[in-house]
């Protein structure tokens, strides 16, 4: 998710789930081909399985960027056909490509020919006045003819006129039924659903209709939810990872990155929601927000925040014990 997730965030999420596939934020093909690649798409080996999401609409450039992504070691290359931001509209990529399904298919054919790893599409139901039964199915069918087997569908339209990118993630109504019908009518394709899923129970309910789910905001704001994914979605017995365990597992990575000069806040900013709905969550957030941003901040800030959570938890347990008859 652009401006939110990055490699530090993915490593944190990987401490919570071994099985979920992680995606980069969208990086334009132009940037991958001409920019500072290590900074833009470098990642840590622990992130696997990890997909690189590209933005663009030029088949040759996308093919080149996909090949670079494969050489970097990514497990999948995904094309963004869902982002509605202004930057994206002017560059003719993202959601506005829902209007140009043949062009998307040409891009996917070029990317598929350039790499051996899977190439996938993330799209919307349609944009503006499009009829989703036509826009979604046409895009999927043309891309399937070009060799794409996996589609992640954000189950709402994007309204390119008059809504901000943020509003475009809440205002156009969700239509899960349309995505379920896509799977029912195209059973050979892997169809994953995205949009508005806030709990693992909601995600599990979706698996009765589609092949997979993608979580965006819920995973970012409540990362502890990912600690139950391997057990509850993938059926790996005993695989739950708690927030304290995740911090322990993340700590060596943080130490390594701090030693390489990364600021503490670049990592802790992704951890703010880790203890949400648990005692001490507010102190955790406050210490990490205020103290981690100070120059020279190191792991002692993390320790202080952990102590605050531990003591709030002990207080809550004492309180519960006293309340028992
Ligand atoms: C800050 C932000 C940045 C996003 N950036 C991307 C992006 O780079 N690529 C993409 O495919 N979707 C992006 N999205 C959309 C999400 O991936 C997802 O489709 C959308 O938020 C709906 O799913 P959710 O309700 O689970 O969050 C972004 C969403 C947010 C909130």
py3Dmol code that shows the C-alpha trace and the ligand (Angstrom):
import py3Dmol

protein = """\
ATOM      1  CA  UNK A   1       0.000   0.000   0.000  1.00  0.00           C
ATOM      2  CA  UNK A   2       1.648   3.175  -1.252  1.00  0.00           C
ATOM      3  CA  UNK A   3       2.942   5.478   1.510  1.00  0.00           C
ATOM      4  CA  UNK A   4       2.056   2.854   4.144  1.00  0.00           C
ATOM      5  CA  UNK A   5       3.829  -0.440   3.559  1.00  0.00           C
ATOM      6  CA  UNK A   6       7.455  -1.036   2.709  1.00  0.00           C
ATOM      7  CA  UNK A   7      10.066  -3.736   3.211  1.00  0.00           C
ATOM      8  CA  UNK A   8      10.247  -3.139   6.985  1.00  0.00           C
ATOM      9  CA  UNK A   9       6.513  -3.615   7.218  1.00  0.00           C
ATOM     10  CA  UNK A  10       6.625  -6.843   5.224  1.00  0.00           C
ATOM     11  CA  UNK A  11       9.328  -8.295   7.455  1.00  0.00           C
ATOM     12  CA  UNK A  12       7.171  -7.471  10.487  1.00  0.00           C
ATOM     13  CA  UNK A  13       4.174  -9.129   8.873  1.00  0.00           C
ATOM     14  CA  UNK A  14       6.274 -12.152   8.022  1.00  0.00           C
ATOM     15  CA  UNK A  15       7.050 -12.663  11.714  1.00  0.00           C
ATOM     16  CA  UNK A  16       3.304 -13.128  12.201  1.00  0.00           C
ATOM     17  CA  UNK A  17       2.488 -15.401   9.268  1.00  0.00           C
ATOM     18  CA  UNK A  18       4.677 -17.782   7.333  1.00  0.00           C
ATOM     19  CA  UNK A  19       1.992 -18.659   4.810  1.00  0.00           C
ATOM     20  CA  UNK A  20       0.306 -15.443   3.679  1.00  0.00           C
ATOM     21  CA  UNK A  21       1.657 -13.969   0.476  1.00  0.00           C
ATOM     22  CA  UNK A  22       2.922 -10.422   0.879  1.00  0.00           C
ATOM     23  CA  UNK A  23       2.710  -7.748  -1.811  1.00  0.00           C
ATOM     24  CA  UNK A  24       4.818  -4.666  -2.341  1.00  0.00           C
ATOM     25  CA  UNK A  25       3.168  -1.331  -2.783  1.00  0.00           C
ATOM     26  CA  UNK A  26       2.776  -0.366  -6.436  1.00  0.00           C
ATOM     27  CA  UNK A  27       6.053   0.641  -8.089  1.00  0.00           C
ATOM     28  CA  UNK A  28       5.873   2.024 -11.604  1.00  0.00           C
ATOM     29  CA  UNK A  29       7.563   0.061 -14.358  1.00  0.00           C
ATOM     30  CA  UNK A  30       9.301   3.269 -15.352  1.00  0.00           C
ATOM     31  CA  UNK A  31      10.852   3.591 -11.889  1.00  0.00           C
ATOM     32  CA  UNK A  32      11.917  -0.056 -11.793  1.00  0.00           C
ATOM     33  CA  UNK A  33      13.620   0.218 -15.172  1.00  0.00           C
ATOM     34  CA  UNK A  34      15.220   3.643 -14.745  1.00  0.00           C
ATOM     35  CA  UNK A  35      15.352   4.287 -10.977  1.00  0.00           C
ATOM     36  CA  UNK A  36      17.397   3.207  -7.966  1.00  0.00           C
ATOM     37  CA  UNK A  37      16.335  -0.434  -7.986  1.00  0.00           C
ATOM     38  CA  UNK A  38      17.756  -1.519  -4.663  1.00  0.00           C
ATOM     39  CA  UNK A  39      15.949   1.322  -2.895  1.00  0.00           C
ATOM     40  CA  UNK A  40      12.703   0.796  -4.787  1.00  0.00           C
ATOM     41  CA  UNK A  41      12.321  -2.969  -4.902  1.00  0.00           C
ATOM     42  CA  UNK A  42      15.090  -4.474  -2.766  1.00  0.00           C
ATOM     43  CA  UNK A  43      13.720  -6.836  -0.134  1.00  0.00           C
ATOM     44  CA  UNK A  44      14.816  -9.196   2.613  1.00  0.00           C
ATOM     45  CA  UNK A  45      14.969 -12.942   1.965  1.00  0.00           C
ATOM     46  CA  UNK A  46      12.630 -13.672   4.884  1.00  0.00           C
ATOM     47  CA  UNK A  47       9.773 -11.954   3.033  1.00  0.00           C
ATOM     48  CA  UNK A  48       9.083 -14.905   0.711  1.00  0.00           C
ATOM     49  CA  UNK A  49       6.574 -15.560  -0.686  1.00  0.00           C
ATOM     50  CA  UNK A  50       6.451 -11.969  -1.877  1.00  0.00           C
ATOM     51  CA  UNK A  51       4.966 -10.383  -4.981  1.00  0.00           C
ATOM     52  CA  UNK A  52       6.115  -7.222  -6.732  1.00  0.00           C
ATOM     53  CA  UNK A  53       3.247  -5.013  -7.818  1.00  0.00           C
ATOM     54  CA  UNK A  54       3.906  -2.941 -10.913  1.00  0.00           C
ATOM     55  CA  UNK A  55       2.071   0.043 -12.320  1.00  0.00           C
ATOM     56  CA  UNK A  56       2.155   0.899 -15.986  1.00  0.00           C
ATOM     57  CA  UNK A  57       0.523   0.382 -19.345  1.00  0.00           C
ATOM     58  CA  UNK A  58       3.420  -0.042 -21.754  1.00  0.00           C
ATOM     59  CA  UNK A  59       3.849  -3.748 -22.543  1.00  0.00           C
ATOM     60  CA  UNK A  60       7.559  -3.542 -23.360  1.00  0.00           C
ATOM     61  CA  UNK A  61       8.401  -1.472 -20.281  1.00  0.00           C
ATOM     62  CA  UNK A  62       6.312  -3.719 -18.037  1.00  0.00           C
ATOM     63  CA  UNK A  63       8.002  -6.797 -19.498  1.00  0.00           C
ATOM     64  CA  UNK A  64      11.386  -5.283 -18.739  1.00  0.00           C
ATOM     65  CA  UNK A  65      10.340  -4.358 -15.187  1.00  0.00           C
ATOM     66  CA  UNK A  66       8.867  -7.825 -14.633  1.00  0.00           C
ATOM     67  CA  UNK A  67      12.136  -9.436 -15.678  1.00  0.00           C
ATOM     68  CA  UNK A  68      14.039  -7.209 -13.278  1.00  0.00           C
ATOM     69  CA  UNK A  69      11.603  -8.212 -10.534  1.00  0.00           C
ATOM     70  CA  UNK A  70      12.130 -11.883 -11.298  1.00  0.00           C
ATOM     71  CA  UNK A  71      15.898 -11.403 -11.230  1.00  0.00           C
ATOM     72  CA  UNK A  72      15.562  -9.750  -7.826  1.00  0.00           C
ATOM     73  CA  UNK A  73      13.912 -12.962  -6.604  1.00  0.00           C
ATOM     74  CA  UNK A  74      10.234 -12.014  -6.420  1.00  0.00           C
ATOM     75  CA  UNK A  75       7.776 -14.925  -6.456  1.00  0.00           C
ATOM     76  CA  UNK A  76       5.065 -13.182  -8.500  1.00  0.00           C
ATOM     77  CA  UNK A  77       4.602 -10.044 -10.561  1.00  0.00           C
ATOM     78  CA  UNK A  78       1.251  -8.324 -10.158  1.00  0.00           C
ATOM     79  CA  UNK A  79      -0.157  -5.545 -12.326  1.00  0.00           C
ATOM     80  CA  UNK A  80      -2.147  -2.781 -10.657  1.00  0.00           C
ATOM     81  CA  UNK A  81      -5.439  -2.113 -12.459  1.00  0.00           C
ATOM     82  CA  UNK A  82      -7.164  -0.682  -9.405  1.00  0.00           C
ATOM     83  CA  UNK A  83      -5.443   2.406  -8.097  1.00  0.00           C
ATOM     84  CA  UNK A  84      -7.532   5.563  -8.686  1.00  0.00           C
ATOM     85  CA  UNK A  85      -5.116   8.317  -7.634  1.00  0.00           C
ATOM     86  CA  UNK A  86      -4.563  11.416  -9.771  1.00  0.00           C
ATOM     87  CA  UNK A  87      -0.920  10.540 -10.305  1.00  0.00           C
ATOM     88  CA  UNK A  88      -2.098   7.255 -11.701  1.00  0.00           C
ATOM     89  CA  UNK A  89      -4.786   8.710 -13.959  1.00  0.00           C
ATOM     90  CA  UNK A  90      -2.335  11.076 -15.632  1.00  0.00           C
ATOM     91  CA  UNK A  91       0.110   8.262 -16.259  1.00  0.00           C
ATOM     92  CA  UNK A  92      -2.598   6.042 -17.792  1.00  0.00           C
ATOM     93  CA  UNK A  93      -2.263   3.169 -15.379  1.00  0.00           C
ATOM     94  CA  UNK A  94      -4.141   1.828 -12.393  1.00  0.00           C
ATOM     95  CA  UNK A  95      -7.939   1.770 -12.334  1.00  0.00           C
ATOM     96  CA  UNK A  96      -8.412   3.772 -15.552  1.00  0.00           C
ATOM     97  CA  UNK A  97      -7.093   0.720 -17.414  1.00  0.00           C
ATOM     98  CA  UNK A  98     -10.416  -0.972 -16.664  1.00  0.00           C
ATOM     99  CA  UNK A  99     -11.469   0.980 -19.782  1.00  0.00           C
ATOM    100  CA  UNK A 100      -8.709  -0.587 -21.868  1.00  0.00           C
ATOM    101  CA  UNK A 101      -8.942  -4.331 -21.266  1.00  0.00           C
ATOM    102  CA  UNK A 102      -7.133  -5.260 -24.477  1.00  0.00           C
ATOM    103  CA  UNK A 103      -4.218  -3.054 -23.518  1.00  0.00           C
ATOM    104  CA  UNK A 104      -4.064  -4.734 -20.105  1.00  0.00           C
ATOM    105  CA  UNK A 105      -4.121  -8.128 -21.804  1.00  0.00           C
ATOM    106  CA  UNK A 106      -1.278  -7.033 -24.092  1.00  0.00           C
ATOM    107  CA  UNK A 107       0.694  -5.943 -21.032  1.00  0.00           C
ATOM    108  CA  UNK A 108       0.041  -9.269 -19.315  1.00  0.00           C
ATOM    109  CA  UNK A 109       1.031 -11.222 -22.420  1.00  0.00           C
ATOM    110  CA  UNK A 110       4.312  -9.299 -22.616  1.00  0.00           C
ATOM    111  CA  UNK A 111       5.009  -9.750 -18.896  1.00  0.00           C
ATOM    112  CA  UNK A 112       4.096 -13.441 -19.025  1.00  0.00           C
ATOM    113  CA  UNK A 113       6.459 -13.990 -21.953  1.00  0.00           C
ATOM    114  CA  UNK A 114       9.274 -12.221 -20.111  1.00  0.00           C
ATOM    115  CA  UNK A 115       9.260 -14.236 -16.866  1.00  0.00           C
ATOM    116  CA  UNK A 116       8.781 -17.765 -15.551  1.00  0.00           C
ATOM    117  CA  UNK A 117       7.090 -16.749 -12.269  1.00  0.00           C
ATOM    118  CA  UNK A 118       3.298 -16.166 -12.177  1.00  0.00           C
ATOM    119  CA  UNK A 119       1.976 -12.852 -13.457  1.00  0.00           C
ATOM    120  CA  UNK A 120      -1.297 -11.746 -11.886  1.00  0.00           C
ATOM    121  CA  UNK A 121      -3.776  -8.872 -12.054  1.00  0.00           C
ATOM    122  CA  UNK A 122      -5.338  -6.786  -9.295  1.00  0.00           C
ATOM    123  CA  UNK A 123      -8.379  -4.948 -10.560  1.00  0.00           C
ATOM    124  CA  UNK A 124     -11.672  -3.288  -9.663  1.00  0.00           C
ATOM    125  CA  UNK A 125     -15.172  -4.229 -10.801  1.00  0.00           C
ATOM    126  CA  UNK A 126     -15.087  -1.337 -13.240  1.00  0.00           C
ATOM    127  CA  UNK A 127     -14.881   2.438 -13.271  1.00  0.00           C
ATOM    128  CA  UNK A 128     -17.473   5.215 -13.408  1.00  0.00           C
ATOM    129  CA  UNK A 129     -20.495   4.280 -15.511  1.00  0.00           C
ATOM    130  CA  UNK A 130     -19.142   0.913 -16.686  1.00  0.00           C
ATOM    131  CA  UNK A 131     -21.398  -2.117 -16.250  1.00  0.00           C
ATOM    132  CA  UNK A 132     -19.320  -4.445 -14.030  1.00  0.00           C
ATOM    133  CA  UNK A 133     -20.741  -7.524 -15.719  1.00  0.00           C
ATOM    134  CA  UNK A 134     -19.044  -6.277 -18.869  1.00  0.00           C
ATOM    135  CA  UNK A 135     -15.972  -4.466 -17.532  1.00  0.00           C
ATOM    136  CA  UNK A 136     -14.891  -7.123 -15.041  1.00  0.00           C
ATOM    137  CA  UNK A 137     -15.628 -10.142 -17.194  1.00  0.00           C
ATOM    138  CA  UNK A 138     -14.082  -8.614 -20.325  1.00  0.00           C
ATOM    139  CA  UNK A 139     -10.892  -7.719 -18.497  1.00  0.00           C
ATOM    140  CA  UNK A 140     -10.638 -11.137 -16.886  1.00  0.00           C
ATOM    141  CA  UNK A 141     -11.412 -13.044 -20.095  1.00  0.00           C
ATOM    142  CA  UNK A 142      -8.935 -11.109 -22.242  1.00  0.00           C
ATOM    143  CA  UNK A 143      -6.213 -11.465 -19.600  1.00  0.00           C
ATOM    144  CA  UNK A 144      -6.991 -15.170 -19.214  1.00  0.00           C
ATOM    145  CA  UNK A 145      -6.548 -15.558 -22.983  1.00  0.00           C
ATOM    146  CA  UNK A 146      -3.167 -13.875 -22.518  1.00  0.00           C
ATOM    147  CA  UNK A 147      -2.236 -16.542 -19.975  1.00  0.00           C
ATOM    148  CA  UNK A 148      -3.195 -14.998 -16.621  1.00  0.00           C
ATOM    149  CA  UNK A 149      -4.574 -17.516 -14.146  1.00  0.00           C
ATOM    150  CA  UNK A 150      -4.914 -15.455 -10.960  1.00  0.00           C
ATOM    151  CA  UNK A 151      -6.971 -12.318 -10.349  1.00  0.00           C
ATOM    152  CA  UNK A 152      -7.369 -10.291  -7.185  1.00  0.00           C
ATOM    153  CA  UNK A 153     -10.556  -8.276  -7.365  1.00  0.00           C
ATOM    154  CA  UNK A 154     -11.190  -5.257  -5.165  1.00  0.00           C
ATOM    155  CA  UNK A 155     -14.937  -5.763  -4.980  1.00  0.00           C
ATOM    156  CA  UNK A 156     -16.066  -2.230  -5.749  1.00  0.00           C
ATOM    157  CA  UNK A 157     -15.903   0.165  -8.651  1.00  0.00           C
ATOM    158  CA  UNK A 158     -13.617   3.166  -8.711  1.00  0.00           C
ATOM    159  CA  UNK A 159     -15.218   6.482  -9.508  1.00  0.00           C
ATOM    160  CA  UNK A 160     -12.528   8.416 -11.285  1.00  0.00           C
ATOM    161  CA  UNK A 161     -14.568  11.620 -11.462  1.00  0.00           C
ATOM    162  CA  UNK A 162     -15.220  13.399  -8.211  1.00  0.00           C
ATOM    163  CA  UNK A 163     -13.886  11.035  -5.538  1.00  0.00           C
ATOM    164  CA  UNK A 164     -10.526  11.151  -3.800  1.00  0.00           C
ATOM    165  CA  UNK A 165      -8.420   7.969  -3.666  1.00  0.00           C
ATOM    166  CA  UNK A 166      -9.421   7.574  -0.011  1.00  0.00           C
ATOM    167  CA  UNK A 167     -13.123   7.939  -0.802  1.00  0.00           C
ATOM    168  CA  UNK A 168     -12.648   5.410  -3.580  1.00  0.00           C
ATOM    169  CA  UNK A 169     -11.842   2.834  -0.911  1.00  0.00           C
ATOM    170  CA  UNK A 170     -15.065   3.414   0.994  1.00  0.00           C
ATOM    171  CA  UNK A 171     -17.760   5.184  -1.034  1.00  0.00           C
ATOM    172  CA  UNK A 172     -18.422   2.942  -4.057  1.00  0.00           C
ATOM    173  CA  UNK A 173     -20.429   0.079  -2.575  1.00  0.00           C
ATOM    174  CA  UNK A 174     -18.848  -3.335  -2.096  1.00  0.00           C
ATOM    175  CA  UNK A 175     -20.321  -6.049  -4.285  1.00  0.00           C
ATOM    176  CA  UNK A 176     -18.911  -9.373  -3.142  1.00  0.00           C
ATOM    177  CA  UNK A 177     -21.643 -11.236  -5.035  1.00  0.00           C
ATOM    178  CA  UNK A 178     -20.219 -10.086  -8.362  1.00  0.00           C
ATOM    179  CA  UNK A 179     -16.817 -11.557  -7.489  1.00  0.00           C
ATOM    180  CA  UNK A 180     -18.431 -14.789  -6.313  1.00  0.00           C
ATOM    181  CA  UNK A 181     -20.236 -15.028  -9.650  1.00  0.00           C
ATOM    182  CA  UNK A 182     -16.958 -14.470 -11.483  1.00  0.00           C
ATOM    183  CA  UNK A 183     -15.482 -17.474  -9.680  1.00  0.00           C
ATOM    184  CA  UNK A 184     -18.607 -19.562 -10.284  1.00  0.00           C
ATOM    185  CA  UNK A 185     -18.560 -18.765 -14.007  1.00  0.00           C
ATOM    186  CA  UNK A 186     -14.783 -19.005 -14.469  1.00  0.00           C
ATOM    187  CA  UNK A 187     -14.008 -21.954 -12.188  1.00  0.00           C
ATOM    188  CA  UNK A 188     -10.609 -22.662 -13.768  1.00  0.00           C
ATOM    189  CA  UNK A 189      -9.252 -19.273 -12.743  1.00  0.00           C
ATOM    190  CA  UNK A 190      -7.979 -18.471  -9.256  1.00  0.00           C
ATOM    191  CA  UNK A 191     -10.112 -15.591  -8.003  1.00  0.00           C
ATOM    192  CA  UNK A 192      -9.140 -13.762  -4.828  1.00  0.00           C
ATOM    193  CA  UNK A 193     -11.363 -11.182  -3.219  1.00  0.00           C
ATOM    194  CA  UNK A 194     -10.359  -7.899  -1.594  1.00  0.00           C
ATOM    195  CA  UNK A 195     -12.118  -4.954  -0.007  1.00  0.00           C
ATOM    196  CA  UNK A 196     -13.655  -4.211   3.370  1.00  0.00           C
ATOM    197  CA  UNK A 197     -12.647  -7.443   5.097  1.00  0.00           C
ATOM    198  CA  UNK A 198     -11.942  -6.558   8.716  1.00  0.00           C
ATOM    199  CA  UNK A 199     -11.807  -9.856  10.577  1.00  0.00           C
ATOM    200  CA  UNK A 200     -10.493 -13.348   9.914  1.00  0.00           C
ATOM    201  CA  UNK A 201     -14.003 -14.718  10.322  1.00  0.00           C
ATOM    202  CA  UNK A 202     -15.137 -12.511   7.430  1.00  0.00           C
ATOM    203  CA  UNK A 203     -12.160 -13.725   5.421  1.00  0.00           C
ATOM    204  CA  UNK A 204     -12.961 -17.372   6.183  1.00  0.00           C
ATOM    205  CA  UNK A 205     -16.594 -16.857   5.109  1.00  0.00           C
ATOM    206  CA  UNK A 206     -15.335 -15.627   1.729  1.00  0.00           C
ATOM    207  CA  UNK A 207     -13.390 -18.841   1.155  1.00  0.00           C
ATOM    208  CA  UNK A 208     -16.686 -20.644   0.574  1.00  0.00           C
ATOM    209  CA  UNK A 209     -16.968 -18.653  -2.664  1.00  0.00           C
ATOM    210  CA  UNK A 210     -13.480 -17.716  -3.843  1.00  0.00           C
ATOM    211  CA  UNK A 211      -9.950 -19.085  -3.789  1.00  0.00           C
ATOM    212  CA  UNK A 212      -8.365 -16.543  -1.509  1.00  0.00           C
ATOM    213  CA  UNK A 213      -8.626 -13.218   0.252  1.00  0.00           C
ATOM    214  CA  UNK A 214      -6.425 -10.159   0.318  1.00  0.00           C
ATOM    215  CA  UNK A 215      -6.389  -7.944   3.394  1.00  0.00           C
ATOM    216  CA  UNK A 216      -5.206  -4.349   3.132  1.00  0.00           C
ATOM    217  CA  UNK A 217      -6.122  -1.873   5.831  1.00  0.00           C
ATOM    218  CA  UNK A 218      -7.058  -4.453   8.469  1.00  0.00           C
ATOM    219  CA  UNK A 219      -3.658  -6.139   8.149  1.00  0.00           C
ATOM    220  CA  UNK A 220      -1.905  -2.798   8.406  1.00  0.00           C
ATOM    221  CA  UNK A 221      -3.875  -1.334  11.294  1.00  0.00           C
ATOM    222  CA  UNK A 222      -4.228  -4.579  13.259  1.00  0.00           C
ATOM    223  CA  UNK A 223      -1.170  -6.648  12.364  1.00  0.00           C
ATOM    224  CA  UNK A 224      -1.755  -9.042  15.278  1.00  0.00           C
ATOM    225  CA  UNK A 225      -4.608 -10.434  13.183  1.00  0.00           C
ATOM    226  CA  UNK A 226      -1.972 -11.940  10.901  1.00  0.00           C
ATOM    227  CA  UNK A 227      -0.709 -14.003  13.830  1.00  0.00           C
ATOM    228  CA  UNK A 228      -3.821 -16.193  13.492  1.00  0.00           C
ATOM    229  CA  UNK A 229      -3.768 -16.559   9.710  1.00  0.00           C
ATOM    230  CA  UNK A 230      -1.603 -19.678   9.470  1.00  0.00           C
ATOM    231  CA  UNK A 231      -3.698 -21.534  12.037  1.00  0.00           C
ATOM    232  CA  UNK A 232      -7.153 -20.327  11.009  1.00  0.00           C
ATOM    233  CA  UNK A 233      -6.871 -19.918   7.234  1.00  0.00           C
ATOM    234  CA  UNK A 234      -4.157 -22.413   6.364  1.00  0.00           C
ATOM    235  CA  UNK A 235      -4.981 -24.978   9.056  1.00  0.00           C
ATOM    236  CA  UNK A 236      -1.443 -25.170  10.462  1.00  0.00           C
ATOM    237  CA  UNK A 237      -1.967 -26.560  13.971  1.00  0.00           C
ATOM    238  CA  UNK A 238      -0.390 -24.527  16.781  1.00  0.00           C
ATOM    239  CA  UNK A 239       0.867 -21.824  14.422  1.00  0.00           C
ATOM    240  CA  UNK A 240      -0.537 -18.828  16.309  1.00  0.00           C
ATOM    241  CA  UNK A 241       1.978 -16.034  16.857  1.00  0.00           C
ATOM    242  CA  UNK A 242       1.286 -13.464  19.578  1.00  0.00           C
ATOM    243  CA  UNK A 243       2.274  -9.803  19.481  1.00  0.00           C
ATOM    244  CA  UNK A 244       5.104 -10.245  22.021  1.00  0.00           C
ATOM    245  CA  UNK A 245       6.516 -13.168  20.013  1.00  0.00           C
ATOM    246  CA  UNK A 246       6.336 -11.105  16.835  1.00  0.00           C
ATOM    247  CA  UNK A 247       8.322  -8.296  18.468  1.00  0.00           C
ATOM    248  CA  UNK A 248      10.939 -10.832  19.655  1.00  0.00           C
ATOM    249  CA  UNK A 249      11.233 -12.236  16.154  1.00  0.00           C
ATOM    250  CA  UNK A 250      11.432  -8.769  14.597  1.00  0.00           C
ATOM    251  CA  UNK A 251      14.045  -7.435  17.029  1.00  0.00           C
ATOM    252  CA  UNK A 252      17.176  -8.929  15.351  1.00  0.00           C
ATOM    253  CA  UNK A 253      16.063  -7.441  12.029  1.00  0.00           C
ATOM    254  CA  UNK A 254      15.554  -4.065  13.699  1.00  0.00           C
ATOM    255  CA  UNK A 255      19.010  -4.250  15.292  1.00  0.00           C
ATOM    256  CA  UNK A 256      20.556  -5.086  11.939  1.00  0.00           C
ATOM    257  CA  UNK A 257      18.792  -2.245  10.144  1.00  0.00           C
ATOM    258  CA  UNK A 258      19.602   0.252  12.920  1.00  0.00           C
ATOM    259  CA  UNK A 259      23.266  -0.711  12.600  1.00  0.00           C
ATOM    260  CA  UNK A 260      22.979  -0.026   8.866  1.00  0.00           C
ATOM    261  CA  UNK A 261      21.642   3.456   9.613  1.00  0.00           C
ATOM    262  CA  UNK A 262      17.868   2.998   9.275  1.00  0.00           C
ATOM    263  CA  UNK A 263      15.933   5.216  11.722  1.00  0.00           C
ATOM    264  CA  UNK A 264      14.009   3.343  14.424  1.00  0.00           C
ATOM    265  CA  UNK A 265      10.753   5.093  13.504  1.00  0.00           C
ATOM    266  CA  UNK A 266      10.930   3.672   9.962  1.00  0.00           C
ATOM    267  CA  UNK A 267      10.288   0.274  11.533  1.00  0.00           C
ATOM    268  CA  UNK A 268       8.210   1.111  14.584  1.00  0.00           C
ATOM    269  CA  UNK A 269       5.669   3.066  12.538  1.00  0.00           C
ATOM    270  CA  UNK A 270       4.363  -0.261  11.243  1.00  0.00           C
ATOM    271  CA  UNK A 271       4.028  -1.687  14.756  1.00  0.00           C
ATOM    272  CA  UNK A 272       1.735   0.919  16.292  1.00  0.00           C
ATOM    273  CA  UNK A 273      -1.370  -1.260  16.051  1.00  0.00           C
ATOM    274  CA  UNK A 274       0.289  -4.444  17.266  1.00  0.00           C
ATOM    275  CA  UNK A 275      -1.309  -4.387  20.718  1.00  0.00           C
ATOM    276  CA  UNK A 276      -4.621  -2.826  19.654  1.00  0.00           C
ATOM    277  CA  UNK A 277      -7.517  -3.821  21.909  1.00  0.00           C
ATOM    278  CA  UNK A 278      -5.067  -5.095  24.527  1.00  0.00           C
ATOM    279  CA  UNK A 279      -4.136  -3.414  27.837  1.00  0.00           C
ATOM    280  CA  UNK A 280      -1.309  -0.942  27.340  1.00  0.00           C
ATOM    281  CA  UNK A 281      -2.038  -0.360  23.651  1.00  0.00           C
ATOM    282  CA  UNK A 282      -2.221   3.382  24.128  1.00  0.00           C
ATOM    283  CA  UNK A 283       1.114   3.618  26.023  1.00  0.00           C
ATOM    284  CA  UNK A 284       2.706   1.389  23.382  1.00  0.00           C
ATOM    285  CA  UNK A 285       1.566   3.704  20.609  1.00  0.00           C
ATOM    286  CA  UNK A 286       2.545   6.846  22.494  1.00  0.00           C
ATOM    287  CA  UNK A 287       6.062   5.680  23.359  1.00  0.00           C
ATOM    288  CA  UNK A 288       6.704   4.440  19.851  1.00  0.00           C
ATOM    289  CA  UNK A 289       5.259   7.540  18.217  1.00  0.00           C
ATOM    290  CA  UNK A 290       7.032  10.109  20.388  1.00  0.00           C
ATOM    291  CA  UNK A 291      10.289   8.466  21.490  1.00  0.00           C
ATOM    292  CA  UNK A 292      11.110   6.398  18.415  1.00  0.00           C
ATOM    293  CA  UNK A 293      11.162   9.583  16.348  1.00  0.00           C
ATOM    294  CA  UNK A 294      13.906  11.202  18.474  1.00  0.00           C
ATOM    295  CA  UNK A 295      17.364  11.388  16.918  1.00  0.00           C
ATOM    296  CA  UNK A 296      19.528   8.398  17.833  1.00  0.00           C
ATOM    297  CA  UNK A 297      16.574   6.368  19.188  1.00  0.00           C
ATOM    298  CA  UNK A 298      17.429   2.683  19.532  1.00  0.00           C
ATOM    299  CA  UNK A 299      15.967  -0.543  20.836  1.00  0.00           C
ATOM    300  CA  UNK A 300      15.753   0.848  24.375  1.00  0.00           C
ATOM    301  CA  UNK A 301      12.608   2.647  23.168  1.00  0.00           C
ATOM    302  CA  UNK A 302      11.129  -0.668  22.115  1.00  0.00           C
ATOM    303  CA  UNK A 303      11.984  -2.136  25.527  1.00  0.00           C
ATOM    304  CA  UNK A 304      10.305   0.757  27.287  1.00  0.00           C
ATOM    305  CA  UNK A 305       7.178   0.346  25.181  1.00  0.00           C
ATOM    306  CA  UNK A 306       7.138  -3.411  25.844  1.00  0.00           C
ATOM    307  CA  UNK A 307       7.492  -2.826  29.597  1.00  0.00           C
ATOM    308  CA  UNK A 308       4.536  -0.452  29.494  1.00  0.00           C
ATOM    309  CA  UNK A 309       2.398  -3.123  27.811  1.00  0.00           C
ATOM    310  CA  UNK A 310       3.592  -5.837  30.206  1.00  0.00           C
ATOM    311  CA  UNK A 311       2.808  -3.758  33.270  1.00  0.00           C
ATOM    312  CA  UNK A 312      -0.600  -2.711  31.906  1.00  0.00           C
ATOM    313  CA  UNK A 313      -1.318  -6.379  31.290  1.00  0.00           C
ATOM    314  CA  UNK A 314      -0.252  -7.309  34.860  1.00  0.00           C
ATOM    315  CA  UNK A 315      -2.482  -4.537  36.251  1.00  0.00           C
ATOM    316  CA  UNK A 316      -5.406  -5.797  34.181  1.00  0.00           C
ATOM    317  CA  UNK A 317      -4.861  -9.357  35.426  1.00  0.00           C
ATOM    318  CA  UNK A 318      -4.669  -8.172  39.062  1.00  0.00           C
ATOM    319  CA  UNK A 319      -7.866  -6.247  38.564  1.00  0.00           C
ATOM    320  CA  UNK A 320      -9.597  -9.299  37.126  1.00  0.00           C
ATOM    321  CA  UNK A 321      -8.390 -11.503  39.989  1.00  0.00           C
ATOM    322  CA  UNK A 322      -9.687  -9.016  42.556  1.00  0.00           C
ATOM    323  CA  UNK A 323     -13.008  -8.887  40.784  1.00  0.00           C
ATOM    324  CA  UNK A 324     -13.438 -12.668  41.044  1.00  0.00           C
ATOM    325  CA  UNK A 325     -15.816 -13.772  43.822  1.00  0.00           C
TER     326      UNK A 325
END
"""
ligand_1 = """\
31
LIG
C -2.767 4.014 1.887
C -3.187 2.980 0.876
C -2.357 2.710 -0.189
C -2.721 1.744 -1.128
N -1.846 1.436 -2.125
C -2.134 0.405 -2.963
C -1.183 -0.056 -3.900
O -0.053 0.433 -3.979
N -1.560 -1.067 -4.720
C -2.792 -1.666 -4.644
O -3.070 -2.607 -5.373
N -3.702 -1.252 -3.751
C -3.395 -0.244 -2.912
N -4.306 0.143 -1.970
C -5.642 -0.503 -1.953
C -5.617 -1.749 -1.084
O -4.691 -2.691 -1.582
C -6.988 -2.416 -1.067
O -7.338 -2.794 -2.361
C -8.067 -1.501 -0.511
O -7.630 -0.788 0.629
C -9.302 -2.335 -0.143
O -8.954 -3.408 0.695
P -9.046 -3.321 2.304
O -10.462 -2.942 2.640
O -8.683 -4.709 2.790
O -8.079 -2.278 2.748
C -3.957 1.074 -1.013
C -4.781 1.349 0.080
C -4.400 2.282 1.030
C -5.299 2.546 2.208
"""
view = py3Dmol.view(width=600, height=400)
view.addModel(protein, "pdb")
view.setStyle({"model": 0}, {"cartoon": {"style": "trace"}})
view.addModel(ligand_1, "xyz")
view.setStyle({"model": 1}, {"stick": {}})
view.zoomTo()
view.show()
